[in-house]
Amino acid sequence: MIRGIYAAASGMVANFRRQLILSNNISNVSTPGYKQDVTSSSEFANLLMATDAQAQGGTLGPWDFIGPTGAGTELDAVKLDMSQGDLTETGNPLDLAISGPGYFAVQTPSGTAYTRNGTFFRDALGRLTTADGGLVLGDDGPIQIGAGDIAVSSDGTVSAGGEVAGRVRLVDFGPQENMVKTGNNYLAPENPAAQEGPAQRAAISQGFLEHSNVDLAKAMVDVMSAMRSYEASQKMIQLQDQTLAAAVSEVGKV
């Protein structure tokens, strides 16, 4: 009976965490370049059960097991869904979208960070920056943009007033490297020793932004499903508690 309470409690914890992750995805549905977190759940170690008479008599055979019984639920490691988001035209010459696998490299106070968010600006010093002031890196360091109309080619070459200002540095770590979030829509390889390389299969579209890859309708359905599962586990604990109280009460009478 206590086992049932533990199993139901683990289900509540797992579904609460799942709701938090899904809610964060939903809150970033309009964040350019955002990649949703995806979760999966699994059972704790299974136990094999058999009838008491067989176990005590020592006659237990491979055909006598009732079968696996789950001891609870836990969330597996949270992974990033790196699938491509839709491209939305903005008309802003400093909005850049990546098609294909790759990341913009940005110089931040804590080091080089990576992002798919191409919402860029030109600061007072003429540097290409992110919304939080990070410097967008080119092949030769931060990109300095002069006066005049800005043009960005598909390979990332930036021109201003007809003069080439540099080339946006697009990098990739390959499909074998998992990326993790570090805040402010920045990413980093899960393995600190991972080496970046040029994004060979990526292209830049000027005047576009990559939309978040969160499917809002599906995310809402998943939130409701997690809530229902949480409530079911909660009711199971209440039922187990009532049964345990009744058992203690009846034992006391005997």
TIVEXKOL-407515 format. One record per residue (C-alpha): residue number from 1; y, x, z. Coordinates in pm, 1 decimal, decimal comma. Layout:
# residues N
NUM_Y_X_Z
...
# end
This chain:
# residues 254
1_0,0_0,0_0,0
2_235,7_285,7_88,1
3_129,8_438,0_-241,9
4_260,7_125,7_-417,1
5_597,7_162,0_-243,8
6_624,9_525,6_-354,0
7_534,1_437,2_-712,7
8_791,8_156,2_-724,9
9_1058,2_377,8_-565,6
10_999,8_648,5_-826,6
11_1046,2_383,3_-1094,9
12_1380,4_280,9_-941,8
13_1501,6_641,1_-933,7
14_1393,8_706,8_-1293,1
15_1556,8_390,4_-1426,1
16_1877,7_453,8_-1230,7
17_1905,5_799,9_-1387,8
18_1830,1_648,5_-1727,8
19_2111,7_395,8_-1682,8
20_2357,8_674,3_-1598,7
21_2261,7_868,8_-1911,1
22_2282,8_561,2_-2135,2
23_2617,6_460,5_-1984,5
24_2757,0_805,0_-2059,7
25_2636,1_772,4_-2420,0
26_2806,7_434,1_-2452,8
27_3133,3_563,7_-2306,4
28_3136,6_835,2_-2576,9
29_3055,5_607,7_-2870,0
30_3402,1_680,9_-3015,3
31_3409,1_1053,6_-2935,8
32_3403,2_1256,7_-3259,8
33_3104,9_1486,9_-3292,6
34_2940,7_1355,7_-2975,5
35_2561,2_1392,9_-2957,3
36_2373,5_1144,0_-2745,2
37_2132,8_1234,3_-2467,7
38_1782,2_1096,7_-2507,7
39_1522,5_1058,2_-2234,5
40_1154,0_987,4_-2205,1
41_946,3_906,7_-1899,9
42_598,1_1004,8_-1792,7
43_360,9_934,4_-1507,4
44_305,4_1166,2_-1215,4
45_-37,8_1327,9_-1198,2
46_-309,5_1067,0_-1248,5
47_-586,6_1008,5_-997,2
48_-941,1_905,7_-1081,7
49_-1083,1_632,1_-858,0
50_-1440,1_524,6_-796,9
51_-1615,6_272,2_-574,9
52_-1654,8_375,0_-209,7
53_-2029,5_309,2_-207,9
54_-2090,8_546,0_-496,0
55_-1865,2_814,5_-351,9
56_-2029,7_800,5_-9,2
57_-2383,1_795,8_-153,2
58_-2320,8_1099,3_-367,5
59_-2444,2_918,5_-677,6
60_-2114,6_936,3_-864,1
61_-2161,4_985,2_-1236,0
62_-1906,9_1030,2_-1520,1
63_-1953,3_661,6_-1612,4
64_-1874,3_540,5_-1257,9
65_-1499,8_612,7_-1260,8
66_-1267,8_314,8_-1270,4
67_-1015,6_516,3_-1471,5
68_-677,5_686,8_-1435,8
69_-424,9_534,5_-1196,7
70_-61,5_641,6_-1225,3
71_109,3_760,7_-908,2
72_463,7_686,5_-1021,8
73_723,7_751,8_-1290,3
74_961,1_1038,7_-1357,6
75_1206,7_1126,5_-1634,0
76_1115,6_1416,4_-1857,0
77_1381,3_1671,4_-1948,4
78_1690,8_1520,6_-2111,2
79_1731,6_1636,5_-2470,2
80_2019,1_1619,9_-2715,8
81_1979,1_1413,1_-3029,9
82_2132,8_1643,9_-3288,6
83_2105,3_1399,5_-3577,8
84_2402,2_1376,0_-3814,1
85_2670,1_1118,6_-3734,1
86_2850,5_918,1_-4000,3
87_3162,4_1074,9_-4151,0
88_3483,1_872,4_-4117,8
89_3787,3_943,4_-4334,3
90_4109,2_993,4_-4138,2
91_4342,5_1148,3_-4396,7
92_4457,6_1406,1_-4140,3
93_4440,0_1752,9_-4304,6
94_4344,0_1915,4_-3974,9
95_4048,9_1682,3_-3914,7
96_3731,2_1860,4_-4024,6
97_3374,9_1729,3_-4032,8
98_3053,7_1927,5_-4065,6
99_2777,3_1801,5_-4293,5
100_2444,1_1961,0_-4210,8
101_2334,4_2177,6_-3917,5
102_2607,1_2392,5_-3767,6
103_2888,8_2417,4_-3514,2
104_3254,5_2517,9_-3494,1
105_3301,6_2825,8_-3275,1
106_3587,4_2794,0_-3025,5
107_3742,4_3055,4_-2798,1
108_3781,8_2914,3_-2446,0
109_3877,4_3076,9_-2113,1
110_3508,1_3088,3_-2020,7
111_3397,6_3242,7_-2349,8
112_3286,2_3120,9_-2691,7
113_3186,2_2754,1_-2701,1
114_3046,1_2541,4_-2982,3
115_3130,0_2190,1_-3091,8
116_3087,3_1936,5_-3370,1
117_3423,2_1776,6_-3288,2
118_3660,5_1872,4_-3569,4
119_3977,7_1713,7_-3426,0
120_4206,3_2015,6_-3460,3
121_4578,8_2084,0_-3421,2
122_4831,3_2355,0_-3506,5
123_5003,2_2479,7_-3192,1
124_5355,4_2620,1_-3154,3
125_5230,4_2966,2_-3252,5
126_5064,6_2835,8_-3570,3
127_4709,6_2871,3_-3436,0
128_4434,0_2621,3_-3511,5
129_4329,0_2470,1_-3178,4
130_4119,8_2196,9_-3021,6
131_4271,8_1913,4_-2816,7
132_4226,2_2111,1_-2492,6
133_4385,5_2427,5_-2631,6
134_4072,8_2616,9_-2736,1
135_4127,2_2849,9_-3031,1
136_3920,7_2770,0_-3340,2
137_3756,9_3093,0_-3452,0
138_3739,1_3224,7_-3804,2
139_3546,6_3519,1_-3943,3
140_3814,4_3756,3_-3809,1
141_3911,1_3581,2_-3486,0
142_4145,6_3285,9_-3417,2
143_4284,2_3125,4_-3732,3
144_4661,1_3155,0_-3779,6
145_4809,1_2892,6_-4011,2
146_5140,8_2943,9_-4186,6
147_5386,2_2682,0_-4312,9
148_5312,8_2449,2_-4602,4
149_5041,6_2204,9_-4702,2
150_4703,3_2279,4_-4551,3
151_4385,5_2282,6_-4759,0
152_4033,2_2349,2_-4634,4
153_3749,6_2404,4_-4880,7
154_3387,4_2308,1_-4823,1
155_3299,6_2663,9_-4717,0
156_3571,2_2656,7_-4449,1
157_3840,3_2861,4_-4626,5
158_4180,3_2754,9_-4487,6
159_4495,3_2781,3_-4696,7
160_4855,3_2695,5_-4607,1
161_5124,2_2682,2_-4873,8
162_4880,4_2841,2_-5116,7
163_4816,9_3141,1_-4890,2
164_4468,2_3195,1_-4746,7
165_4483,1_3191,9_-4366,1
166_4117,2_3259,8_-4296,0
167_3777,5_3096,0_-4302,7
168_3646,0_2867,7_-4029,8
169_3344,9_3025,2_-3862,2
170_3046,1_2790,9_-3889,3
171_2744,5_2902,5_-3688,2
172_2392,5_2780,4_-3623,8
173_2111,7_2875,1_-3385,8
174_1822,7_2729,4_-3581,5
175_1607,3_2425,0_-3503,7
176_1402,9_2615,0_-3244,2
177_1699,3_2648,4_-3005,5
178_1789,7_2357,2_-2779,2
179_2158,6_2297,7_-2714,4
180_2302,0_2180,0_-2382,9
181_2636,1_2023,8_-2295,0
182_2891,2_2232,5_-2104,8
183_3176,0_1977,4_-2080,5
184_3470,7_1870,4_-2298,1
185_3229,8_1798,5_-2586,0
186_3132,3_2165,8_-2600,7
187_2775,0_2286,5_-2644,0
188_2588,6_2607,0_-2571,4
189_2235,0_2726,4_-2648,2
190_1992,7_2657,9_-2365,3
191_1871,0_3015,6_-2396,3
192_2164,7_3244,1_-2302,9
193_2011,5_3522,8_-2512,0
194_2005,8_3312,6_-2830,9
195_2181,8_3478,2_-3122,4
196_2411,1_3279,8_-3349,0
197_2392,0_3310,5_-3724,0
198_2588,7_3171,1_-4019,2
199_2533,6_2801,8_-4089,6
200_2386,5_2839,8_-4436,4
201_2328,6_2466,5_-4499,6
202_2655,6_2331,8_-4360,2
203_2965,6_2217,4_-4547,9
204_3308,7_2108,5_-4428,2
205_3488,0_1790,4_-4535,0
206_3865,3_1798,1_-4484,5
207_4032,7_1478,0_-4368,1
208_3710,4_1345,7_-4214,2
209_3558,7_1334,0_-3866,5
210_3193,8_1311,0_-3774,5
211_3135,1_994,0_-3576,3
212_2928,8_991,0_-3258,5
213_2558,1_943,8_-3332,0
214_2524,0_680,8_-3056,8
215_2381,6_351,4_-3185,1
216_2584,1_113,3_-2966,5
217_2360,8_-190,0_-3020,2
218_2044,5_4,6_-2934,7
219_2210,3_171,8_-2636,1
220_2312,0_-167,6_-2493,2
221_1957,6_-298,4_-2533,9
222_1820,1_14,3_-2363,8
223_2061,7_-30,0_-2071,1
224_1946,1_-387,4_-2021,6
225_1583,7_-273,6_-2040,3
226_1645,3_-5,4_-1776,1
227_1818,8_-261,5_-1552,5
228_1526,7_-502,9_-1582,0
229_1278,5_-225,4_-1502,6
230_1487,8_-123,4_-1201,4
231_1492,4_-482,5_-1074,2
232_1115,4_-517,2_-1127,0
233_1052,5_-200,9_-920,5
234_1288,5_-331,2_-652,5
235_1098,4_-659,2_-628,0
236_771,6_-467,8_-612,3
237_897,1_-275,4_-307,4
238_997,5_-603,0_-142,2
239_653,5_-748,0_-213,4
240_478,6_-439,1_-78,5
241_697,2_-450,5_232,4
242_614,4_-817,2_294,6
243_242,2_-750,9_245,8
244_254,8_-451,6_480,7
245_439,5_-655,8_744,4
246_182,6_-933,5_717,7
247_-105,3_-683,2_748,6
248_45,7_-523,6_1060,2
249_106,1_-865,2_1211,5
250_-251,8_-982,2_1151,3
251_-400,5_-656,7_1281,5
252_-195,2_-698,6_1596,7
253_-345,5_-1042,8_1656,0
254_-698,0_-905,1_1633,1
# end
